[in-house]
Amino acid sequence: MVTVQTFALRGANLTGDASGLTDPMILGLLWETPIGTALVYRVVGLSLLAVGLFIGPWGLCLSVLWGGIAFWSFGFVGHIASQNA
């Protein structure tokens, strides 16, 4: 939930006011950036992590791997991404 809210807040940051939270054009532009890619990896990774917690012993091992996907997504945005370029 917080991941999706952070994505919407970046839209508001681009427009300079709260209208960017729900502006389809601004949010569509964000989907095409590394921010959109990171959102997809985080949502998928965290969703699979939650599912893995209920599968059993093997699910815990898989949850660690799937959580790694979410953790890895932070490399797409922020200071780490600017150092990779």
Biopython code that builds the backbone (N, CA, C, O; Angstrom):
import numpy as np
from Bio.PDB.StructureBuilder import StructureBuilder

atoms = [
    (1, "MET", "N", (0.817, -1.189, 0.000)),
    (1, "MET", "CA", (0.000, 0.000, 0.000)),
    (1, "MET", "C", (0.868, 1.263, 0.000)),
    (1, "MET", "O", (0.604, 2.214, -0.736)),
    (2, "VAL", "N", (1.899, 1.252, 0.832)),
    (2, "VAL", "CA", (2.781, 2.420, 0.901)),
    (2, "VAL", "C", (3.535, 2.596, -0.411)),
    (2, "VAL", "O", (3.797, 3.723, -0.833)),
    (3, "THR", "N", (3.878, 1.501, -1.049)),
    (3, "THR", "CA", (4.585, 1.570, -2.329)),
    (3, "THR", "C", (3.750, 2.275, -3.375)),
    (3, "THR", "O", (4.267, 3.099, -4.130)),
    (4, "VAL", "N", (2.469, 1.965, -3.430)),
    (4, "VAL", "CA", (1.567, 2.603, -4.399)),
    (4, "VAL", "C", (1.375, 4.076, -4.043)),
    (4, "VAL", "O", (1.317, 4.926, -4.931)),
    (5, "GLN", "N", (1.277, 4.378, -2.763)),
    (5, "GLN", "CA", (1.128, 5.775, -2.343)),
    (5, "GLN", "C", (2.372, 6.584, -2.686)),
    (5, "GLN", "O", (2.269, 7.744, -3.082)),
    (6, "THR", "N", (3.532, 5.987, -2.537)),
    (6, "THR", "CA", (4.772, 6.672, -2.888)),
    (6, "THR", "C", (4.819, 6.978, -4.383)),
    (6, "THR", "O", (5.284, 8.039, -4.796)),
    (7, "PHE", "N", (4.331, 6.036, -5.183)),
    (7, "PHE", "CA", (4.259, 6.246, -6.633)),
    (7, "PHE", "C", (3.363, 7.446, -6.945)),
    (7, "PHE", "O", (3.722, 8.301, -7.754)),
    (8, "ALA", "N", (2.201, 7.505, -6.302)),
    (8, "ALA", "CA", (1.277, 8.618, -6.527)),
    (8, "ALA", "C", (1.875, 9.940, -6.039)),
    (8, "ALA", "O", (1.667, 10.980, -6.663)),
    (9, "LEU", "N", (2.608, 9.904, -4.942)),
    (9, "LEU", "CA", (3.237, 11.126, -4.437)),
    (9, "LEU", "C", (4.288, 11.663, -5.400)),
    (9, "LEU", "O", (4.501, 12.873, -5.477)),
    (10, "ARG", "N", (4.938, 10.780, -6.125)),
    (10, "ARG", "CA", (5.889, 11.243, -7.143)),
    (10, "ARG", "C", (5.163, 11.984, -8.265)),
    (10, "ARG", "O", (5.701, 12.928, -8.843)),
    (11, "GLY", "N", (3.944, 11.552, -8.565)),
    (11, "GLY", "CA", (3.129, 12.276, -9.535)),
    (11, "GLY", "C", (2.788, 13.662, -9.040)),
    (11, "GLY", "O", (2.833, 14.628, -9.802)),
    (12, "ALA", "N", (2.448, 13.766, -7.772)),
    (12, "ALA", "CA", (2.165, 15.077, -7.182)),
    (12, "ALA", "C", (3.416, 15.940, -7.181)),
    (12, "ALA", "O", (3.330, 17.154, -7.365)),
    (13, "ASN", "N", (4.559, 15.341, -6.979)),
    (13, "ASN", "CA", (5.815, 16.079, -7.006)),
    (13, "ASN", "C", (6.086, 16.655, -8.394)),
    (13, "ASN", "O", (6.601, 17.766, -8.521)),
    (14, "LEU", "N", (5.735, 15.889, -9.440)),
    (14, "LEU", "CA", (5.949, 16.373, -10.806)),
    (14, "LEU", "C", (5.050, 17.559, -11.151)),
    (14, "LEU", "O", (5.478, 18.486, -11.839)),
    (15, "THR", "N", (3.806, 17.529, -10.675)),
    (15, "THR", "CA", (2.881, 18.609, -11.010)),
    (15, "THR", "C", (2.979, 19.785, -10.062)),
    (15, "THR", "O", (2.588, 20.900, -10.408)),
    (16, "GLY", "N", (3.498, 19.546, -8.869)),
    (16, "GLY", "CA", (3.627, 20.632, -7.905)),
    (16, "GLY", "C", (2.408, 20.819, -7.033)),
    (16, "GLY", "O", (2.404, 21.699, -6.172)),
    (17, "ASP", "N", (1.372, 20.020, -7.226)),
    (17, "ASP", "CA", (0.193, 20.087, -6.356)),
    (17, "ASP", "C", (-0.465, 18.711, -6.262)),
    (17, "ASP", "O", (-0.013, 17.753, -6.888)),
    (18, "ALA", "N", (-1.519, 18.628, -5.487)),
    (18, "ALA", "CA", (-2.164, 17.342, -5.208)),
    (18, "ALA", "C", (-2.868, 16.743, -6.423)),
    (18, "ALA", "O", (-3.216, 15.562, -6.399)),
    (19, "SER", "N", (-3.087, 17.516, -7.479)),
    (19, "SER", "CA", (-3.771, 16.970, -8.653)),
    (19, "SER", "C", (-2.955, 15.862, -9.320)),
    (19, "SER", "O", (-3.513, 15.014, -10.018)),
    (20, "GLY", "N", (-1.652, 15.866, -9.111)),
    (20, "GLY", "CA", (-0.795, 14.837, -9.692)),
    (20, "GLY", "C", (-0.969, 13.464, -9.074)),
    (20, "GLY", "O", (-0.517, 12.467, -9.636)),
    (21, "LEU", "N", (-1.626, 13.403, -7.912)),
    (21, "LEU", "CA", (-1.869, 12.118, -7.260)),
    (21, "LEU", "C", (-2.736, 11.203, -8.105)),
    (21, "LEU", "O", (-2.578, 9.982, -8.071)),
    (22, "THR", "N", (-3.653, 11.791, -8.862)),
    (22, "THR", "CA", (-4.609, 11.004, -9.650)),
    (22, "THR", "C", (-4.619, 11.366, -11.131)),
    (22, "THR", "O", (-5.460, 10.864, -11.878)),
    (23, "ASP", "N", (-3.721, 12.209, -11.560)),
    (23, "ASP", "CA", (-3.689, 12.623, -12.960)),
    (23, "ASP", "C", (-3.216, 11.458, -13.831)),
    (23, "ASP", "O", (-2.063, 11.041, -13.720)),
    (24, "PRO", "N", (-4.090, 10.922, -14.700)),
    (24, "PRO", "CA", (-3.719, 9.751, -15.501)),
    (24, "PRO", "C", (-2.531, 10.003, -16.430)),
    (24, "PRO", "O", (-1.726, 9.102, -16.661)),
    (25, "MET", "N", (-2.418, 11.210, -16.957)),
    (25, "MET", "CA", (-1.323, 11.492, -17.867)),
    (25, "MET", "C", (0.023, 11.486, -17.127)),
    (25, "MET", "O", (0.999, 10.917, -17.617)),
    (26, "ILE", "N", (0.071, 12.106, -15.973)),
    (26, "ILE", "CA", (1.312, 12.144, -15.189)),
    (26, "ILE", "C", (1.682, 10.756, -14.697)),
    (26, "ILE", "O", (2.840, 10.350, -14.783)),
    (27, "LEU", "N", (0.697, 10.028, -14.180)),
    (27, "LEU", "CA", (0.974, 8.673, -13.694)),
    (27, "LEU", "C", (1.367, 7.748, -14.846)),
    (27, "LEU", "O", (2.176, 6.838, -14.665)),
    (28, "GLY", "N", (0.796, 7.980, -16.026)),
    (28, "GLY", "CA", (1.188, 7.209, -17.212)),
    (28, "GLY", "C", (2.635, 7.461, -17.590)),
    (28, "GLY", "O", (3.351, 6.543, -17.990)),
    (29, "LEU", "N", (3.064, 8.718, -17.460)),
    (29, "LEU", "CA", (4.465, 9.042, -17.735)),
    (29, "LEU", "C", (5.390, 8.354, -16.737)),
    (29, "LEU", "O", (6.465, 7.880, -17.105)),
    (30, "LEU", "N", (4.973, 8.300, -15.481)),
    (30, "LEU", "CA", (5.787, 7.648, -14.460)),
    (30, "LEU", "C", (5.940, 6.152, -14.714)),
    (30, "LEU", "O", (6.973, 5.570, -14.383)),
    (31, "TRP", "N", (4.913, 5.521, -15.305)),
    (31, "TRP", "CA", (4.998, 4.088, -15.606)),
    (31, "TRP", "C", (6.148, 3.784, -16.550)),
    (31, "TRP", "O", (6.714, 2.693, -16.504)),
    (32, "GLU", "N", (6.499, 4.733, -17.403)),
    (32, "GLU", "CA", (7.534, 4.521, -18.409)),
    (32, "GLU", "C", (8.938, 4.824, -17.898)),
    (32, "GLU", "O", (9.903, 4.755, -18.660)),
    (33, "THR", "N", (9.058, 5.156, -16.630)),
    (33, "THR", "CA", (10.355, 5.491, -16.040)),
    (33, "THR", "C", (10.812, 4.355, -15.117)),
    (33, "THR", "O", (10.052, 3.419, -14.865)),
    (34, "PRO", "N", (12.026, 4.432, -14.622)),
    (34, "PRO", "CA", (12.472, 3.432, -13.644)),
    (34, "PRO", "C", (11.596, 3.376, -12.390)),
    (34, "PRO", "O", (11.568, 2.356, -11.702)),
    (35, "ILE", "N", (10.889, 4.453, -12.093)),
    (35, "ILE", "CA", (9.984, 4.459, -10.944)),
    (35, "ILE", "C", (8.853, 3.457, -11.158)),
    (35, "ILE", "O", (8.463, 2.760, -10.221)),
    (36, "GLY", "N", (8.326, 3.376, -12.369)),
    (36, "GLY", "CA", (7.279, 2.402, -12.682)),
    (36, "GLY", "C", (7.800, 0.975, -12.628)),
    (36, "GLY", "O", (7.121, 0.073, -12.138)),
    (37, "THR", "N", (9.009, 0.779, -13.136)),
    (37, "THR", "CA", (9.627, -0.551, -13.086)),
    (37, "THR", "C", (9.830, -0.987, -11.640)),
    (37, "THR", "O", (9.552, -2.134, -11.289)),
    (38, "ALA", "N", (10.310, -0.081, -10.808)),
    (38, "ALA", "CA", (10.523, -0.401, -9.396)),
    (38, "ALA", "C", (9.206, -0.731, -8.709)),
    (38, "ALA", "O", (9.153, -1.634, -7.874)),
    (39, "LEU", "N", (8.143, -0.010, -9.052)),
    (39, "LEU", "CA", (6.837, -0.288, -8.461)),
    (39, "LEU", "C", (6.389, -1.709, -8.782)),
    (39, "LEU", "O", (5.902, -2.421, -7.903)),
    (40, "VAL", "N", (6.548, -2.117, -10.016)),
    (40, "VAL", "CA", (6.133, -3.466, -10.417)),
    (40, "VAL", "C", (6.929, -4.518, -9.643)),
    (40, "VAL", "O", (6.348, -5.465, -9.113)),
    (41, "TYR", "N", (8.247, -4.359, -9.575)),
    (41, "TYR", "CA", (9.079, -5.330, -8.856)),
    (41, "TYR", "C", (8.719, -5.384, -7.376)),
    (41, "TYR", "O", (8.671, -6.462, -6.784)),
    (42, "ARG", "N", (8.464, -4.218, -6.778)),
    (42, "ARG", "CA", (8.125, -4.204, -5.351)),
    (42, "ARG", "C", (6.792, -4.861, -5.083)),
    (42, "ARG", "O", (6.671, -5.661, -4.155)),
    (43, "VAL", "N", (5.792, -4.538, -5.878)),
    (43, "VAL", "CA", (4.469, -5.119, -5.647)),
    (43, "VAL", "C", (4.503, -6.633, -5.854)),
    (43, "VAL", "O", (3.950, -7.383, -5.050)),
    (44, "VAL", "N", (5.145, -7.077, -6.921)),
    (44, "VAL", "CA", (5.237, -8.523, -7.178)),
    (44, "VAL", "C", (6.052, -9.203, -6.086)),
    (44, "VAL", "O", (5.626, -10.226, -5.549)),
    (45, "GLY", "N", (7.207, -8.660, -5.750)),
    (45, "GLY", "CA", (8.066, -9.269, -4.744)),
    (45, "GLY", "C", (7.406, -9.351, -3.383)),
    (45, "GLY", "O", (7.467, -10.387, -2.721)),
    (46, "LEU", "N", (6.769, -8.252, -2.956)),
    (46, "LEU", "CA", (6.120, -8.253, -1.646)),
    (46, "LEU", "C", (4.875, -9.124, -1.619)),
    (46, "LEU", "O", (4.568, -9.735, -0.595)),
    (47, "SER", "N", (4.157, -9.189, -2.727)),
    (47, "SER", "CA", (2.978, -10.069, -2.791)),
    (47, "SER", "C", (3.392, -11.531, -2.694)),
    (47, "SER", "O", (2.790, -12.302, -1.947)),
    (48, "LEU", "N", (4.415, -11.912, -3.446)),
    (48, "LEU", "CA", (4.888, -13.292, -3.397)),
    (48, "LEU", "C", (5.494, -13.627, -2.034)),
    (48, "LEU", "O", (5.369, -14.752, -1.551)),
    (49, "LEU", "N", (6.145, -12.647, -1.423)),
    (49, "LEU", "CA", (6.686, -12.849, -0.091)),
    (49, "LEU", "C", (5.559, -13.174, 0.884)),
    (49, "LEU", "O", (5.680, -14.103, 1.683)),
    (50, "ALA", "N", (4.473, -12.423, 0.827)),
    (50, "ALA", "CA", (3.339, -12.666, 1.719)),
    (50, "ALA", "C", (2.717, -14.035, 1.469)),
    (50, "ALA", "O", (2.352, -14.732, 2.416)),
    (51, "VAL", "N", (2.596, -14.422, 0.214)),
    (51, "VAL", "CA", (2.043, -15.746, -0.112)),
    (51, "VAL", "C", (2.958, -16.840, 0.419)),
    (51, "VAL", "O", (2.482, -17.838, 0.960)),
    (52, "GLY", "N", (4.258, -16.662, 0.269)),
    (52, "GLY", "CA", (5.213, -17.663, 0.716)),
    (52, "GLY", "C", (5.177, -17.912, 2.208)),
    (52, "GLY", "O", (5.504, -19.009, 2.660)),
    (53, "LEU", "N", (4.787, -16.916, 2.978)),
    (53, "LEU", "CA", (4.718, -17.081, 4.427)),
    (53, "LEU", "C", (3.643, -18.075, 4.847)),
    (53, "LEU", "O", (3.700, -18.621, 5.949)),
    (54, "PHE", "N", (2.670, -18.314, 3.981)),
    (54, "PHE", "CA", (1.562, -19.214, 4.315)),
    (54, "PHE", "C", (1.701, -20.596, 3.675)),
    (54, "PHE", "O", (0.845, -21.454, 3.894)),
    (55, "ILE", "N", (2.736, -20.829, 2.904)),
    (55, "ILE", "CA", (2.888, -22.103, 2.200)),
    (55, "ILE", "C", (3.486, -23.181, 3.110)),
    (55, "ILE", "O", (3.135, -24.353, 2.973)),
    (56, "GLY", "N", (4.347, -22.827, 4.002)),
    (56, "GLY", "CA", (4.993, -23.811, 4.860)),
    (56, "GLY", "C", (6.486, -23.594, 4.872)),
    (56, "GLY", "O", (6.957, -22.503, 4.548)),
    (57, "PRO", "N", (7.254, -24.630, 5.245)),
    (57, "PRO", "CA", (8.707, -24.463, 5.356)),
    (57, "PRO", "C", (9.381, -24.017, 4.056)),
    (57, "PRO", "O", (10.245, -23.139, 4.072)),
    (58, "TRP", "N", (8.991, -24.615, 2.942)),
    (58, "TRP", "CA", (9.583, -24.184, 1.666)),
    (58, "TRP", "C", (9.143, -22.775, 1.301)),
    (58, "TRP", "O", (9.872, -22.040, 0.634)),
    (59, "GLY", "N", (7.963, -22.408, 1.735)),
    (59, "GLY", "CA", (7.472, -21.059, 1.474)),
    (59, "GLY", "C", (8.328, -19.997, 2.140)),
    (59, "GLY", "O", (8.508, -18.907, 1.598)),
    (60, "LEU", "N", (8.859, -20.317, 3.320)),
    (60, "LEU", "CA", (9.738, -19.361, 3.995)),
    (60, "LEU", "C", (11.012, -19.126, 3.195)),
    (60, "LEU", "O", (11.478, -17.993, 3.078)),
    (61, "CYS", "N", (11.569, -20.191, 2.650)),
    (61, "CYS", "CA", (12.769, -20.047, 1.814)),
    (61, "CYS", "C", (12.462, -19.225, 0.565)),
    (61, "CYS", "O", (13.235, -18.350, 0.178)),
    (62, "LEU", "N", (11.337, -19.517, -0.049)),
    (62, "LEU", "CA", (10.947, -18.766, -1.242)),
    (62, "LEU", "C", (10.637, -17.317, -0.898)),
    (62, "LEU", "O", (10.896, -16.422, -1.703)),
    (63, "SER", "N", (10.087, -17.075, 0.286)),
    (63, "SER", "CA", (9.789, -15.702, 0.698)),
    (63, "SER", "C", (11.057, -14.866, 0.782)),
    (63, "SER", "O", (11.049, -13.680, 0.453)),
    (64, "VAL", "N", (12.130, -15.479, 1.217)),
    (64, "VAL", "CA", (13.398, -14.757, 1.274)),
    (64, "VAL", "C", (13.829, -14.348, -0.129)),
    (64, "VAL", "O", (14.272, -13.220, -0.346)),
    (65, "LEU", "N", (13.699, -15.264, -1.072)),
    (65, "LEU", "CA", (14.066, -14.945, -2.458)),
    (65, "LEU", "C", (13.155, -13.869, -3.042)),
    (65, "LEU", "O", (13.619, -12.930, -3.688)),
    (66, "TRP", "N", (11.864, -14.016, -2.807)),
    (66, "TRP", "CA", (10.912, -13.046, -3.352)),
    (66, "TRP", "C", (11.048, -11.680, -2.675)),
    (66, "TRP", "O", (10.851, -10.643, -3.310)),
    (67, "GLY", "N", (11.382, -11.688, -1.399)),
    (67, "GLY", "CA", (11.666, -10.429, -0.718)),
    (67, "GLY", "C", (12.893, -9.760, -1.308)),
    (67, "GLY", "O", (12.991, -8.533, -1.334)),
    (68, "GLY", "N", (13.833, -10.579, -1.783)),
    (68, "GLY", "CA", (15.013, -10.045, -2.450)),
    (68, "GLY", "C", (14.662, -9.283, -3.716)),
    (68, "GLY", "O", (15.331, -8.311, -4.068)),
    (69, "ILE", "N", (13.610, -9.726, -4.404)),
    (69, "ILE", "CA", (13.150, -8.996, -5.593)),
    (69, "ILE", "C", (12.712, -7.591, -5.193)),
    (69, "ILE", "O", (13.072, -6.611, -5.846)),
    (70, "ALA", "N", (11.940, -7.500, -4.124)),
    (70, "ALA", "CA", (11.479, -6.190, -3.656)),
    (70, "ALA", "C", (12.665, -5.336, -3.205)),
    (70, "ALA", "O", (12.724, -4.142, -3.499)),
    (71, "PHE", "N", (13.599, -5.950, -2.496)),
    (71, "PHE", "CA", (14.788, -5.231, -2.046)),
    (71, "PHE", "C", (15.617, -4.750, -3.231)),
    (71, "PHE", "O", (16.124, -3.628, -3.221)),
    (72, "TRP", "N", (15.756, -5.589, -4.245)),
    (72, "TRP", "CA", (16.530, -5.264, -5.440)),
    (72, "TRP", "C", (15.912, -4.085, -6.191)),
    (72, "TRP", "O", (16.628, -3.333, -6.852)),
    (73, "SER", "N", (14.600, -3.918, -6.097)),
    (73, "SER", "CA", (13.923, -2.849, -6.836)),
    (73, "SER", "C", (14.365, -1.460, -6.395)),
    (73, "SER", "O", (14.212, -0.499, -7.149)),
    (74, "PHE", "N", (14.905, -1.337, -5.199)),
    (74, "PHE", "CA", (15.355, -0.023, -4.744)),
    (74, "PHE", "C", (16.565, 0.466, -5.539)),
    (74, "PHE", "O", (16.885, 1.654, -5.498)),
    (75, "GLY", "N", (17.232, -0.415, -6.251)),
    (75, "GLY", "CA", (18.351, -0.019, -7.102)),
    (75, "GLY", "C", (17.922, 0.729, -8.360)),
    (75, "GLY", "O", (18.756, 1.325, -9.042)),
    (76, "PHE", "N", (16.627, 0.702, -8.672)),
    (76, "PHE", "CA", (16.139, 1.384, -9.871)),
    (76, "PHE", "C", (15.950, 2.886, -9.672)),
    (76, "PHE", "O", (15.933, 3.642, -10.643)),
    (77, "VAL", "N", (15.812, 3.312, -8.447)),
    (77, "VAL", "CA", (15.520, 4.724, -8.173)),
    (77, "VAL", "C", (16.419, 5.220, -7.055)),
    (77, "VAL", "O", (16.962, 4.430, -6.283)),
    (78, "GLY", "N", (16.567, 6.513, -6.975)),
    (78, "GLY", "CA", (17.310, 7.117, -5.883)),
    (78, "GLY", "C", (18.783, 7.278, -6.186)),
    (78, "GLY", "O", (19.209, 7.289, -7.341)),
    (79, "HIS", "N", (19.545, 7.402, -5.120)),
    (79, "HIS", "CA", (20.971, 7.686, -5.244)),
    (79, "HIS", "C", (21.743, 6.513, -5.835)),
    (79, "HIS", "O", (22.726, 6.710, -6.549)),
    (80, "ILE", "N", (21.304, 5.303, -5.541)),
    (80, "ILE", "CA", (22.008, 4.128, -6.069)),
    (80, "ILE", "C", (21.908, 4.090, -7.586)),
    (80, "ILE", "O", (22.888, 3.784, -8.266)),
    (81, "ALA", "N", (20.726, 4.400, -8.124)),
    (81, "ALA", "CA", (20.542, 4.375, -9.582)),
    (81, "ALA", "C", (21.425, 5.399, -10.266)),
    (81, "ALA", "O", (21.950, 5.127, -11.346)),
    (82, "SER", "N", (21.608, 6.579, -9.664)),
    (82, "SER", "CA", (22.438, 7.606, -10.294)),
    (82, "SER", "C", (23.910, 7.217, -10.262)),
    (82, "SER", "O", (24.675, 7.676, -11.111)),
    (83, "GLN", "N", (24.332, 6.388, -9.316)),
    (83, "GLN", "CA", (25.726, 5.959, -9.264)),
    (83, "GLN", "C", (26.003, 4.832, -10.262)),
    (83, "GLN", "O", (27.154, 4.628, -10.648)),
    (84, "ASN", "N", (24.967, 4.095, -10.686)),
    (84, "ASN", "CA", (25.151, 3.013, -11.640)),
    (84, "ASN", "C", (25.315, 3.513, -13.062)),
    (84, "ASN", "O", (25.807, 2.773, -13.914)),
    (85, "ALA", "N", (24.926, 4.726, -13.338)),
    (85, "ALA", "CA", (24.956, 5.249, -14.703)),
    (85, "ALA", "C", (26.339, 5.643, -15.129)),
    (85, "ALA", "O", (26.531, 6.103, -16.255)),
]
sb = StructureBuilder()
sb.init_structure("model")
sb.init_model(0)
sb.init_chain("A")
sb.init_seg("    ")
for serial, (resi, resn, name, xyz) in enumerate(atoms, 1):
    if name == "N":
        sb.init_residue(resn, " ", resi, " ")
    sb.init_atom(name, np.array(xyz, "f"), 0.0, 1.0, " ", f" {name:<3s}", serial, name[0])
structure = sb.get_structure()
